[in-house]
Amino acid sequence: MSDPLAQPLRLPCGTTLGNRLCKAAMTEGLGDSRLRATSRLDQLYGAWSDGGAGLLITGNVMIDHRVLERPGNVAIDPGFAPSVDDTARERLRRWASAGTRAGNALWMQISHAGRQSPRYVTRQPVGPSDVQLDLLGNYARPRALREDEILALVRRFADVAVIARDCGFTGVQVHGAHGYLLSSFLSPVTNRRSDAWGGSLPNRARFLVETVRAVRKAVGADFPVSVKLNSDDFRKGGFSHADCLGVVELLNGEGVDLLEISGGNYEQPRLLGIAGRDVDAVQVRPSTRVREAYFLDYAAAIRRVARMPLMVTGGFRSREGMEAALAGGDTDLIGIARPFCTHPDVARRLLAREIDTLPAFEDRLHLRARGRLSPASPWLLAKMVNVLGAQGWYYQQMERLADGRRVDPRRGMLRSFVRYWWNDLSKAAALRRRE
């Protein structure tokens, strides 16, 4: 019997992916103080290329050097010469070469952090409106973008996609999920504009649709263009599942080769399998809570609307669950993220039938904070330690791989939490010294 995970996938643009496994995007934080790619990214993506997945998607590559998702992001910004000069482009070529050396696809995820850029990185975040992200005081109030700035950012997304193509990346993904800039325009909570970029769903989706259209026009018809989209923000009054279905209909005519389905944002981090603040949370469907992949139920509904291939990321842990999702037609590609941080060859091992269950460390890492969470509760702080500590733990495993070292599963979560903050604050200080 043929292995469904090993089947190739032909995309609308004509490109064929070698199998149905994808290393989904994870922020790496491995850029230098001039926001350029480094040899550590070459080492990391070389290991992942050898690891057997048909597709690798990079973490956030930012299009604005002033508004970063975190220090250590790679940025490609024509307004910041060191990020686009000959040296920067040669570094991008080396990254792309390492990340495709086993014959797999490597797509650059291009993004703008918007209001989700922390104070220690960005003095003035931007967004559709001046709605502040309220998480432990770590985010400043954003400035609402003017229309001319929005149009300039649309062009910049397209320009960055061309640079990615010319430097050897085999596709791009436009990041329209998780509360970053394009995603924040989609949500009525964060987009309170009354002009052509706010209000109705087509207006709120205009920034995303215009960006995808500009990227497709810039890179041509035969270059893969993907979009990452929330199935739901899981926040009261926010971007809903019904809104998602409407946006998918708008994207159907824009030449999208792959739609990745995710969900949540910083307030409701469902992308990590974690509920956020009770005060504004939307309850997930009971059937979703018992299924292996977080967003598979939502993908089933999106499938009835979408005319492009789908990828679901988040929560897959078993071969049985992956094969059932493919067989049921709810997804065409399986997105896997954190297991690649500890086992870079996890895709190869799945395809060789050496393993049937993915490695996972979350249950051991979390502090298991309990009780009802409110914005002022100490339990919220404990939950943030859980989230950021677990993130930091996986970041540090990535860094070990990037340095050519073995992972360290014995590292504790509290230590990882402290190290995560220390690393990011140190990198932020280095960025400020470069200003």
C-alpha positions as CSV (number, residue, x, y, z in Angstrom):
1,M,0.0,0.0,0.0
2,S,1.4,3.4,-0.9
3,D,2.1,5.8,1.9
4,P,-0.2,8.9,1.8
5,L,2.5,11.0,3.5
6,A,4.9,10.2,0.7
7,Q,2.7,11.2,-2.2
8,P,3.7,14.3,-4.2
9,L,1.5,17.4,-4.4
10,R,1.2,19.4,-7.5
11,L,0.4,23.1,-6.9
12,P,-1.7,25.3,-9.2
13,C,1.4,27.2,-10.4
14,G,2.9,23.9,-11.7
15,T,5.4,23.3,-8.9
16,T,5.3,19.8,-7.3
17,L,6.2,19.2,-3.7
18,G,7.9,15.9,-3.1
19,N,5.7,14.7,-0.2
20,R,2.9,15.8,2.1
21,L,5.1,16.9,5.1
22,C,6.0,20.5,5.8
23,K,8.2,22.1,8.4
24,A,5.9,25.0,9.2
25,A,7.2,28.5,10.1
26,M,8.8,29.1,13.5
27,T,10.5,32.4,14.3
28,E,14.3,31.7,14.5
29,G,15.8,34.9,15.9
30,L,19.1,34.0,14.2
31,G,19.7,37.2,12.2
32,D,22.5,39.6,13.0
33,S,22.4,43.1,14.3
34,R,22.0,44.4,10.8
35,L,19.0,42.1,10.3
36,R,20.8,39.9,7.8
37,A,20.8,36.1,7.5
38,T,23.7,34.3,9.1
39,S,25.7,31.0,8.9
40,R,23.6,29.7,11.8
41,L,20.5,29.8,9.6
42,D,22.5,28.0,6.9
43,Q,23.4,25.2,9.4
44,L,19.8,25.0,10.8
45,Y,18.1,24.8,7.4
46,G,20.7,22.5,6.0
47,A,19.8,20.0,8.8
48,W,16.1,20.5,8.1
49,S,16.6,20.1,4.4
50,D,18.3,16.8,5.0
51,G,15.5,15.9,7.3
52,G,13.1,14.8,4.6
53,A,10.2,17.2,4.5
54,G,8.9,18.1,1.0
55,L,8.6,21.8,2.1
56,L,10.3,24.1,4.6
57,I,8.8,27.5,5.4
58,T,11.0,30.0,7.1
59,G,10.1,32.0,10.2
60,N,9.1,35.7,9.9
61,V,11.2,37.6,7.4
62,M,10.2,41.2,8.1
63,I,9.6,43.9,5.5
64,D,10.1,46.8,7.8
65,H,13.3,47.1,9.8
66,R,11.7,49.4,12.4
67,V,8.9,47.1,13.4
68,L,10.1,43.6,14.2
69,E,8.4,40.6,15.6
70,R,11.5,40.0,17.8
71,P,15.1,40.9,17.8
72,G,17.1,38.6,15.6
73,N,14.5,38.6,12.8
74,V,15.9,38.7,9.3
75,A,14.6,41.8,7.5
76,I,14.5,42.8,3.8
77,D,13.7,46.5,3.8
78,P,14.7,48.8,0.9
79,G,14.6,51.6,3.5
80,F,17.5,50.0,5.4
81,A,20.4,49.6,3.1
82,P,22.3,46.9,5.0
83,S,19.4,44.5,4.7
84,V,19.3,44.7,0.9
85,D,22.9,45.4,-0.2
86,D,25.1,42.9,-2.0
87,T,26.3,41.3,1.2
88,A,22.8,40.8,2.5
89,R,21.7,39.2,-0.8
90,E,24.6,36.9,-0.8
91,R,23.7,35.7,2.7
92,L,20.2,35.1,1.5
93,R,21.5,33.0,-1.4
94,R,23.6,30.9,1.0
95,W,20.5,30.4,3.3
96,A,18.4,29.3,0.3
97,S,21.1,27.0,-1.0
98,A,21.5,25.3,2.3
99,G,17.8,25.0,2.8
100,T,17.2,23.3,-0.6
101,R,20.3,21.1,-0.7
102,A,18.2,17.9,-0.4
103,G,15.9,18.8,-3.3
104,N,13.0,20.0,-1.2
105,A,11.2,23.3,-1.5
106,L,12.0,26.3,0.7
107,W,9.6,29.2,1.0
108,M,10.2,32.5,2.6
109,Q,7.5,33.7,5.0
110,I,7.2,37.5,4.5
111,S,5.6,39.4,7.3
112,H,5.1,42.7,9.1
113,A,4.7,42.6,12.9
114,G,2.3,45.5,13.2
115,R,1.2,46.2,16.8
116,Q,2.7,42.9,18.0
117,S,6.2,44.3,18.2
118,P,7.5,44.6,21.8
119,R,8.6,47.8,23.4
120,Y,12.2,46.7,23.7
121,V,12.3,46.3,19.9
122,T,10.0,49.0,18.4
123,R,9.5,52.5,19.7
124,Q,6.4,53.1,17.5
125,P,4.5,50.1,16.3
126,V,1.8,50.6,13.7
127,G,-1.6,49.0,12.9
128,P,-4.9,49.7,11.3
129,S,-6.0,51.7,14.3
130,D,-4.4,52.8,17.6
131,V,-5.6,49.7,19.6
132,Q,-3.0,48.7,22.0
133,L,-2.0,45.1,22.8
134,D,-2.5,44.7,26.5
135,L,-0.1,42.0,27.7
136,L,1.9,42.8,30.8
137,G,2.7,46.3,29.5
138,N,5.1,44.9,26.9
139,Y,3.6,46.6,23.8
140,A,3.2,50.3,23.1
141,R,0.1,51.9,21.6
142,P,0.4,51.6,17.8
143,R,0.0,54.5,15.3
144,A,-2.7,54.1,12.7
145,L,-1.3,53.8,9.2
146,R,-2.1,56.3,6.6
147,E,-3.5,55.1,3.2
148,D,-0.3,56.0,1.4
149,E,1.7,54.0,3.9
150,I,-0.6,51.0,3.4
151,L,-0.1,51.2,-0.4
152,A,3.7,51.5,0.1
153,L,3.7,48.3,2.3
154,V,1.7,46.4,-0.4
155,R,4.5,47.3,-2.9
156,R,7.1,46.3,-0.3
157,F,5.6,42.8,0.2
158,A,5.9,42.4,-3.6
159,D,9.4,43.7,-3.7
160,V,10.5,41.3,-1.0
161,A,8.9,38.4,-2.8
162,V,11.0,39.2,-5.9
163,I,14.2,39.4,-3.8
164,A,13.3,36.0,-2.3
165,R,12.8,34.5,-5.7
166,D,16.0,36.0,-7.1
167,C,18.1,34.7,-4.1
168,G,17.0,31.1,-4.6
169,F,14.0,30.6,-2.3
170,T,11.5,28.5,-4.2
171,G,8.3,30.2,-3.0
172,V,6.9,32.7,-0.6
173,Q,4.2,32.8,2.1
174,V,2.3,35.9,2.9
175,H,1.7,35.9,6.7
176,G,-1.9,36.9,7.2
177,A,-2.5,35.2,10.6
178,H,-1.7,35.4,14.3
179,G,-2.5,39.0,14.8
180,Y,0.4,40.5,12.8
181,L,-0.2,43.5,10.6
182,L,-2.3,41.9,7.8
183,S,-4.2,39.8,10.3
184,S,-4.9,42.9,12.5
185,F,-6.6,44.6,9.5
186,L,-8.9,41.6,9.3
187,S,-10.2,41.9,12.9
188,P,-13.0,44.3,13.9
189,V,-11.3,44.5,17.3
190,T,-8.1,46.0,16.0
191,N,-9.4,47.6,12.8
192,R,-11.7,50.5,13.6
193,R,-11.2,52.4,10.5
194,S,-14.0,54.1,8.6
195,D,-12.2,54.4,5.2
196,A,-11.8,51.8,2.4
197,W,-9.5,49.7,4.6
198,G,-12.0,49.1,7.4
199,G,-15.6,48.3,8.2
200,S,-17.0,45.6,6.0
201,L,-15.2,42.3,5.6
202,P,-14.1,43.1,1.9
203,N,-12.7,46.4,3.2
204,R,-10.9,44.8,6.1
205,A,-9.5,42.1,3.8
206,R,-8.4,44.6,1.2
207,F,-4.9,44.9,2.5
208,L,-4.4,41.2,2.4
209,V,-6.0,40.7,-1.0
210,E,-4.1,43.7,-2.6
211,T,-0.8,42.3,-1.1
212,V,-1.4,38.8,-2.5
213,R,-2.4,40.3,-5.9
214,A,0.8,42.5,-6.0
215,V,3.0,39.5,-5.0
216,R,1.6,37.3,-7.6
217,K,2.0,39.9,-10.3
218,A,5.6,40.6,-9.2
219,V,6.8,37.0,-9.1
220,G,4.9,35.6,-12.1
221,A,2.5,32.8,-12.6
222,D,4.9,29.9,-12.1
223,F,6.3,30.8,-8.7
224,P,4.5,29.4,-5.6
225,V,2.6,32.0,-3.5
226,S,1.1,30.9,-0.2
227,V,-1.1,32.6,2.4
228,K,-1.3,31.8,6.1
229,L,-4.7,32.7,7.5
230,N,-6.5,32.3,10.8
231,S,-9.5,30.0,10.8
232,D,-10.6,32.1,13.8
233,D,-9.0,34.6,16.2
234,F,-10.9,32.9,19.1
235,R,-11.5,36.4,20.5
236,K,-14.9,37.9,21.2
237,G,-15.8,40.4,18.4
238,G,-12.7,39.5,16.4
239,F,-12.0,37.8,13.1
240,S,-14.4,34.9,13.2
241,H,-14.6,31.6,11.3
242,A,-17.4,33.0,9.2
243,D,-15.1,35.9,8.3
244,C,-12.4,33.4,7.4
245,L,-14.7,31.7,4.9
246,G,-15.5,35.0,3.4
247,V,-11.8,35.9,3.0
248,V,-11.1,32.5,1.4
249,E,-13.7,33.3,-1.2
250,L,-12.0,36.6,-1.9
251,L,-8.6,34.8,-2.2
252,N,-9.9,32.1,-4.6
253,G,-9.3,34.3,-7.6
254,E,-5.9,35.6,-6.6
255,G,-3.6,32.7,-7.7
256,V,-2.9,31.3,-4.3
257,D,-1.0,28.0,-4.5
258,L,-1.4,26.9,-0.8
259,L,-3.6,28.2,2.0
260,E,-2.2,27.4,5.5
261,I,-4.9,27.2,8.2
262,S,-4.0,28.3,11.7
263,G,-5.7,30.3,14.4
264,G,-5.3,32.7,17.4
265,N,-3.1,35.6,18.2
266,Y,-1.0,36.9,21.2
267,E,-4.1,37.3,23.4
268,Q,-5.5,33.9,22.4
269,P,-2.5,31.7,21.5
270,R,-4.5,28.8,20.1
271,L,-1.6,28.3,17.6
272,L,0.3,26.9,20.6
273,G,-2.7,24.8,21.7
274,I,-3.2,27.2,24.7
275,A,-6.2,29.2,25.7
276,G,-5.7,32.9,26.6
277,R,-7.6,35.3,28.7
278,D,-11.1,34.1,29.8
279,V,-12.5,37.7,29.6
280,D,-12.4,37.8,25.8
281,A,-12.0,34.2,24.7
282,V,-14.3,32.4,22.3
283,Q,-14.9,28.8,23.2
284,V,-13.6,26.3,20.6
285,R,-15.9,23.6,19.3
286,P,-16.1,20.5,21.5
287,S,-15.2,18.3,18.5
288,T,-12.1,20.4,18.0
289,R,-10.9,19.8,21.6
290,V,-10.9,16.1,21.1
291,R,-9.3,16.0,17.6
292,E,-5.6,15.7,17.2
293,A,-5.0,18.7,15.1
294,Y,-6.1,22.0,16.5
295,F,-7.8,23.5,13.4
296,L,-8.8,20.5,11.4
297,D,-12.6,21.0,12.0
298,Y,-12.3,24.5,10.7
299,A,-10.3,23.3,7.7
300,A,-13.1,20.9,6.8
301,A,-15.5,23.9,6.4
302,I,-12.8,25.9,4.6
303,R,-12.3,23.0,2.2
304,R,-15.9,23.4,1.0
305,V,-15.1,27.0,0.0
306,A,-11.5,27.0,-1.0
307,R,-10.3,26.3,-4.6
308,M,-6.6,26.1,-3.6
309,P,-4.8,23.3,-1.8
310,L,-4.8,23.5,2.1
311,M,-2.3,22.9,4.8
312,V,-3.2,22.5,8.5
313,T,-0.6,23.2,11.1
314,G,-0.8,22.6,14.8
315,G,-1.3,19.6,17.0
316,F,-0.6,16.7,14.7
317,R,1.1,14.0,16.8
318,S,0.5,10.6,15.1
319,R,0.8,9.0,11.7
320,E,-2.8,7.8,12.2
321,G,-4.0,11.4,12.6
322,M,-2.1,12.7,9.6
323,E,-3.2,9.9,7.3
324,A,-6.8,10.3,8.4
325,A,-6.7,14.1,7.7
326,L,-5.3,13.5,4.2
327,A,-7.7,10.6,3.5
328,G,-10.7,12.7,4.7
329,G,-9.7,15.5,2.3
330,D,-9.6,18.1,5.0
331,T,-6.0,19.0,4.2
332,D,-3.5,18.4,1.4
333,L,-0.4,19.0,3.4
334,I,0.6,18.3,7.0
335,G,2.3,21.2,8.8
336,I,4.6,20.2,11.7
337,A,6.6,22.7,13.7
338,R,8.1,22.1,17.2
339,P,9.1,18.4,16.7
340,F,11.6,19.7,14.1
341,C,13.4,21.6,16.9
342,T,14.4,18.4,18.7
343,H,14.3,15.9,15.9
344,P,15.3,17.6,12.6
345,D,14.9,14.3,10.8
346,V,11.4,13.7,12.0
347,A,9.9,13.8,8.4
348,R,12.4,11.2,7.1
349,R,11.7,8.9,10.1
350,L,7.9,9.2,9.5
351,L,8.4,8.4,5.8
352,A,10.6,5.5,6.6
353,R,8.0,4.2,9.1
354,E,10.6,4.3,11.8
355,I,8.2,6.2,14.1
356,D,4.4,6.5,14.2
357,T,4.2,9.2,16.9
358,L,5.9,12.6,16.9
359,P,8.1,13.6,19.8
360,A,6.5,16.1,22.2
361,F,7.8,17.8,25.4
362,E,5.0,20.2,26.3
363,D,3.5,18.1,29.1
364,R,6.9,17.8,30.9
365,L,7.7,21.5,30.4
366,H,4.6,23.3,31.5
367,L,4.2,24.5,35.1
368,R,0.5,23.6,34.9
369,A,-0.8,26.9,36.3
370,R,-4.4,26.4,37.5
371,G,-7.3,28.6,38.3
372,R,-9.4,31.2,36.6
373,L,-7.4,33.8,34.7
374,S,-8.2,37.4,34.7
375,P,-6.1,40.3,33.2
376,A,-4.9,41.2,36.7
377,S,-4.4,37.7,38.1
378,P,-1.0,36.3,39.1
379,W,-2.2,33.2,37.3
380,L,-1.9,35.2,34.1
381,L,1.8,35.8,34.8
382,A,2.2,32.0,35.5
383,K,0.5,31.3,32.2
384,M,2.8,33.7,30.3
385,V,5.8,32.0,31.9
386,N,4.4,28.7,30.6
387,V,3.9,30.0,27.1
388,L,7.2,32.0,26.9
389,G,9.2,29.4,28.8
390,A,8.1,26.6,26.4
391,Q,8.8,28.9,23.5
392,G,12.2,29.7,24.9
393,W,12.9,26.0,25.4
394,Y,12.2,25.3,21.7
395,Y,14.1,28.4,20.5
396,Q,17.2,27.2,22.4
397,Q,16.9,23.7,20.9
398,M,16.9,25.5,17.5
399,E,19.9,27.5,18.4
400,R,21.8,24.3,19.4
401,L,21.0,22.8,16.0
402,A,22.1,26.1,14.4
403,D,25.4,25.8,16.2
404,G,25.8,22.2,15.0
405,R,25.3,20.8,18.6
406,R,22.9,18.1,19.9
407,V,19.6,19.2,21.5
408,D,19.4,19.3,25.3
409,P,16.1,17.8,26.4
410,R,17.1,18.1,30.1
411,R,17.0,21.9,30.0
412,G,14.4,23.2,32.5
413,M,11.6,25.5,31.5
414,L,12.3,28.3,34.1
415,R,15.9,28.4,32.9
416,S,14.6,28.6,29.4
417,F,12.2,31.4,30.3
418,V,15.1,33.5,31.8
419,R,17.4,32.7,28.9
420,Y,14.7,33.6,26.3
421,W,14.4,37.1,27.8
422,W,18.1,37.6,28.2
423,N,18.8,36.6,24.6
424,D,16.1,38.9,23.2
425,L,17.0,41.9,25.4
426,S,20.7,41.5,24.5
427,K,19.8,41.4,20.8
428,A,17.5,44.4,21.1
429,A,20.4,46.3,22.8
430,A,22.7,45.4,19.9
431,L,20.0,46.7,17.4
432,R,19.8,50.0,19.3
433,R,23.6,50.4,19.2
434,R,23.4,50.1,15.4
435,E,20.8,52.9,15.1
